[in-house]
Amino acid sequence: MINPFDLDEPRKLFKGHNPQCEISYKLAGCSEEEIKLVAKETGMGLIIMGENGSTISSTPFSEGWYADAITDWPGQAELYKMEKILFHEKSEFQDLWFFSETNNSLQHGKVVILDGYLQLTEKDEFAYQEMLSHLPLCSVPNPKKVLVVGGGDGGILREVSRHSSVEQIDICEIDKMVIDVYKRFFPNIAVGYEDPRVNVHICDGVKFMQSVPEGTYDAIILDAFVSMGPGAEELSDQHFLKSIARALRPGGVMSTPAASYWHKDFEEIADSISNCRKVFKGSVNYAWTTVPAYSSGIIGFMLCSTGGAAVDFKHPVNPLNPENYGVATVPPQVLQLRDAHSCIPAPYFRQEGH
């Protein structure tokens, strides 16, 4: 194993599968400049652990903090107080950190880091889960078969369970450890697995899609980008998007996380829209919601449909029933999906060509 303190040839640290797993928590004793170098090269947040593996060493950041510093947002970082580390282990695929922040207060509550990237916090996860699920499912009448790719935490399953028309919910998650740890520490999220309609497939999402018969699903929800887990780059590949479109029935819908509209002058969103329009011959829309834990406080979504019956993502035809909790223990927080979710600042809107 490469010594993480040997930075004479720093790029050696960043080769191979998920190198962040080897270095994000082994930087005790590094100088401030060395820590900055690792942050620059990995493009990830840093968990700076002390020599005993239980406390944060003396770094540019205060003791006991996780620094979410992503190179996609240069000059910006967010700090989370690590009051107690609940779980840390490497699975076959990624490095998992679960910790409670500020005595598990409602500021953020419990926090999840996968491979150095913040995935979710207990306080605001519902905003992401609900929008990624209900924007597509509320846009088609009576969806019956739904596929979730990624989403090992179970939150998307929890939200899909609120739709009584759904008869079958398949989930494809590559990392069983993710499922097990969420069930242990986030039962209110992992409650989605208790729905009897759920079928769990522990396998690679790209390979799974290759075996799905054409026209199988009414909706496919991709929850594999924000976590930055294994295969995230593959999941944005055109071939994979084509396999998603093929697996949908005519008029079927797909949703996936996208960049914040504040990111890089809209270029990344414009590219996402362009790529999706090459594959999906129905509607292609960008939407967003606020999630304070994510950079800029905004997370975007791509909403796409195949050819067939027109889909208007801005005007739901299958509204949520607020009295149907599914397997969840609380009602949905987003009871009405308004036009505002698709509004973006005027300068960016003009760049899109409208």
N, C-alpha and C positions, 0 to 999 in steps of 0.2 A: 504494500500500500504506500502511496506517496505521502511523505511527511508534509502536513499542511502548513508547517512553519518554515519549510524550505521554499522560499520564493525566488531563488536564483533564476529558475526557469519557470515562471509562473504559469505559462500556458499548459504545462504538463498537467496542472491541476484540473483542467477543464476539458479533458478528452474522455471519451468513453460514456457509458450509460449513466445518466443522472449524477454527474460529478458533485452536484450540490450536496448530495447525501453525505459525502465524505468530508466536507469542509465547513458546512454552515454552522456547526456547533463545536469546532475544534480550533478556535483561534485564540485561546488564552495565551497571553504573553506577546502577542503581535503588537507592533507599533501602530500608531494611528494611520500612517501612510500605507502600511501593509494591509490593514483592514479595508482602507479605501480601494486599494488595488483589487482585492478579492471581490468587493461589491461591484466594481466596474466590470470585471471580467465575467462574473456570473450573471449579472443583471437580476439579482434576487434580493430578498430581504435577508437579514443576518440575525441569527440567534447566537450571541457571543457568550459562550459558556466559560466558567472558571475551571481551574485545574481539577477540582473535585467533581466536576460534571453537574453540580447542582446550583451554582450561582453564576451571576454574570461577572465577567472580569472587568477591570478598569479599562474603559474604551472611550472613544469620543462620545458615547452615549452613557447615560446614568446607569448605575448598577440595577440589575433586575429588569431590564426592558428588552423587548423584541423590537427590532428596527425593520420596518417594512419599507425597504429602499429599492425601487425598481428602476432600471436604467431607461425604460420606456418613458419615465417621467423624470427627466434629469433635474437635479436641484431640489428634489422633493423627497421627504421620507415621513413616515408616521410611526410613532412609538406606542407600544402596548405594554403595560405593566404586567410582568409575569409573576403573579402572586404565588402560584403553585403549579408545577408541572404535573399534569394528570397522567400523561402517557407519552412515551417516546420509544419508538422502535422502527427499524427498517423492515419493510416487507420485501418480497421478491422484486417489487417494482418501484418503490418510492420510500421516502423518509417521512414518517408521520409524527407530528407534534400536536398534542392537545394540552392546553393550559388554561387556567382560570385567571382572570384579570381583575385586579383590585378587589380582592376578597369576594370574587364572583358577584360583584355588584351588577346593577343593570346598566352601567356605562357601556360595557360590551359583553360582560358575562364570560362564558367560555369561548375560547378562540382555537381555530384549527389552522395549522400550517402544513402544507404538503410540499415536500422538496423545496423548502425555503419560501414558498409563495403563500400568502394569506388566502385561505379558501372561504371561510365564513366566520361570523361571530354570532353568538347566541341571540343577541338583541335584534339584529336586522336581517337575519337570514330569510325571514318570511317574504320580504319584498322581492328578492330575487326569485325564490322558489315559486311564488304565486304568479308573478308576471310571466315567467318562462313557461309555466304550465297552462294558465288560463287564457292568455292571449291567443294561442292556437286553438285550444279546445272550445272556447266560447265563440269561435269564428266559423264553426261548421256544425250543422244540425246532427244531433244524435251520434257522436263518435262512439264506435264500439271496440275497436282494437287499437291499442296505443303501445308504442315502443319507447323506452327510455334508454339512451346510450350513455354510459357513465352514471352519474347520480348515485354513487354508492352510499351516500349519507341517508337516502330514503326520503328526503324532503319533497322531491318531485312526485314520488309515489304517493305521499301523503296528500298532495294537492290533487292529483289525478283521481284519487279515491272519492273526492267530493262530487264527481260527475256520475250520476246514477245510470246513464245510458251505456257507460263503458262496461264491456263484458270480459275483456282480456287485457291485462297489463303485463307486458314483458319488459324485463330490465336486463341489460347486458353490462356487467361491471367486471373489469379485469382483475381487481384486487380484493380478495375476500377479507383481508385484514381490515380494510376500510369499513366494510359492512359491520364486522364484528365490533370494532371499536366505537363506531357511532351508536350501535345498539346499547353499548355499555354506558357511554357518557352523554349521549344526546337522545334519550328515549322519546322525547317529544318530536324529534325529527325522524328518527328511524322507525317510528310507529307505522310508517307507510308499508313496511314489510308485513304487517299483520293483516293486510287486506287479502282475503282468500282469492281474489282475482289475479294476484301477482305471481308471475313465474320468473324465477331468478336464474340467469345464465352467467356463470363465472367464466368469462372468456374475453378475448380481444374483440373490440367493437368492429374493427375493420373486417376481420375474418368472419364475424357473425353476419354482417350485412351481405357478404358474398353468398351466404346460404339461404337468405330470405327469399321466398317466392315473390314474383312480381305482383304488385297490387295488394299486398297483405294488410297494410295498416291504414287507418284513417288519419293518424297523427304520429309523428316521430319527434321526440324531444331530445336534443343533443345537450347533455350537461357535462361536457368533457373539455371545454376550452379554458374556463376561468380557473379550474383547479390546476391547470398546467401539469396534469398527470401524464402517465405514459401514453405515447402515441398522439399527443395533442397536435403536432404538426401534420401527422398523417390524416387526422380527422378534418383538416381544412383543405385537403387535396381534392382536386376536381373529380377524380375517379371515385372518391368516397362520396362526394355530394351526388354524383350520378347514381350510385348504389342506393342512396337514400330516396331519391326521386323515383327510381324504379320500384322500390318496395312500397311506395304509397299508391293508393287507389287514385283514379282520376278525381281531382278536386281535393285530394288529401293535403295535409299541412305539415310543415316542419318549423321548429323554432330552435334557435341556438344563440348563445351569448355572443355579443359583439362589443366593439370598443366604445368607450365614452365619446360623445360628440365633441368634447373638448380636446380630444387627443390628436396631435399632429395635424392641425388644420383640416380635419375631416378626411384626410387622404386614406386612412385605413378603412373607414366606413365606406367611402366611395368605392374602394377596391372590393370590399365585401359585397356591396350591392351589385357591382358589375359581375363578379364571379357567380353570384347566385342567379342573376338573370340569364347567364349562359346555360344554366342547367334547368331551372324551374320555369316552366312556360306559362304559369298562371300569374298570381300576384307576388310581388316582392316588396316588402316594406321594412323600414327601420323603426324600431320603437325603443323606449328607454324608461328607466325608473331610477329613483334615488336609493342608494345603498351607502350609508355613511362610511362603512369600513373599506370600500374600494376607492382607489385613487380617483380624485376629482369628485367623489361622492355620487357618481353616475355610472350605471352599467347599461349597455345597449343590448338590443336583441335583433336578430334577423328573423323575419317571418316570411315564409315562402309557401306557395301552393303549386301543385302540379296543374297541368291543363285539365279542363273539364269545367264543372260548375264554378262560376266566378266566386272568389272569396274576398270579402271586404273586412280586413282586419280592424278597421277603424270603427265598425259598427257591429258589435256582437249579435249573433242570431241565436245563441244558445247560452243565455245568461246564467250565472251561478245562482243556485238556490241557497240563500244564507242560512237556512235551517238544516241543510244537508252537510254535516260535518265529515262524512266519510269515516275513516278511522282516526281522524284528528280529534283532539280534545277541546279545541277552541274553534270559533268560526273564522272564516277567511278575513284577513284584514283589508283586502281590496274587494269591496262588494260591488263596485261599479267600475267598469273599464271605460274611461272617458276618452275623448279625442286627444286629450293632452298628452297621452303616452307616445304619440307619434309626432309631436311638435318638436322642432329643433330651431335654434337661433337663425334668423333670416340670412346672415352671410353664408352659413353652411348650406341652408336650403337652396340658395341660388347656385352654389357650387355643384349641387346634385343635378342641376339642369332643369329645375321646375320654375 
